[in-house]
Amino acid sequence: MRAADLLPAATHRLAAAGIAEPARDARRLLAFALGIAPDRLILYLHDVVESDVIDRFHAVIEERSKRRPLSQITGERLFWGRSFHVTRDVLDPRPETETLVELALSEPFEAVLDLGTGSGAILLTLLAERPEARGVGADISPAALAVARENALRLGISVDFTVSDWFSAIGGQFDLIVSNPPYIAAAEMAALEPEVRDWEPQLALTPGGDGLDAYRRIACEASAHLVPGGRVIVEIGPTQGEAVVQLFRDEGFQSVKITPDMDGRDRVVMAR
Ligand SMILES: C[S@@+](CC[C@H](N)C(=O)[O-])C[C@H]1O[C@@H](n2cnc3c(N)ncnc32)[C@H](O)[C@@H]1O
């Protein structure tokens, strides 16, 4: 059997499971089963495949048809041009989070704190882009921090990671505090895609209630950990802009502004 012959039935299987782009995912998983980069698949499509590759391919198609995210199956996600290891213990880094990274990089910084660092995607990207800066990554989940540590090692970045309930274990001051906290309201959880709702950590998705509790904590405690003129930048859900701006204003922040993502939706709030 040739590699290409495996694709039609797998695509059909994924489509029947409700996968949005079944042909794309089948090709990505075939490349994964073959152990090659996805953009090289075309070179292998007419090769005869060994039975172990066929078994591996069937196993990963089965996993994907249970709506397990592609990144958790392959263990990799590209973020800001770098590959991050991803497991079930961390949020799959999202492309829209690059808006926060872009804004953070638009000004110099020396010391950055990332609250809810997860895979470390934000913090490790900032430190890779600004190697002279120092960084601290905090998360309440020790399992997430183990993934972040592995990513730091893979990227050769030196950084401090600490288990902390937001600021509770954080000492010292920073000129940049970033966070992509859980922000989905409890009532919105049921309507999420199965890939998110059933496979990503609940702790990474929602703080419960109206979805704003993490912002309340961060806005309330951030100024004690910022140097004068320092910035705090948080990712938000597209409908949360005004509410989050108000939370920071209520805590005495002077300059508070919303930045949209590439699709024009409110995505980031920065306060100074
Ligand atoms: C939306 S995920 C963001 C992960 C990563 N920063 C990213 O952007 O891909 C939110 C993270 O906040 C962490 N978290 C949830 N509650 C927390 C708390 N009380 N204190 C610290 N971190 C918390 C979760 O474990 C999760 O890793």
The ligand as an ORCA input file, in Angstrom:
! r2SCAN-3c Opt
* xyz 0 1
  C      -5.401     30.478     29.260
  S      -4.084     29.539     30.012
  C      -2.677     30.419     29.352
  C      -1.450     29.566     29.142
  C      -0.317     30.295     28.382
  N       0.097     31.492     29.091
  C      -0.756     30.668     26.976
  O      -1.035     31.836     26.722
  O      -0.826     29.777     26.120
  C      -4.199     30.084     31.688
  C      -3.170     29.527     32.652
  O      -3.440     30.100     33.949
  C      -3.212     29.117     34.933
  N      -3.977     29.466     36.136
  C      -5.278     29.248     36.398
  N      -5.599     29.713     37.630
  C      -4.460     30.242     38.150
  C      -4.142     30.879     39.401
  N      -5.067     31.038     40.349
  N      -2.880     31.310     39.599
  C      -1.929     31.117     38.621
  N      -2.171     30.526     37.433
  C      -3.417     30.089     37.201
  C      -3.654     27.820     34.280
  O      -3.075     26.703     34.916
  C      -3.187     28.025     32.825
  O      -1.893     27.503     32.634
*
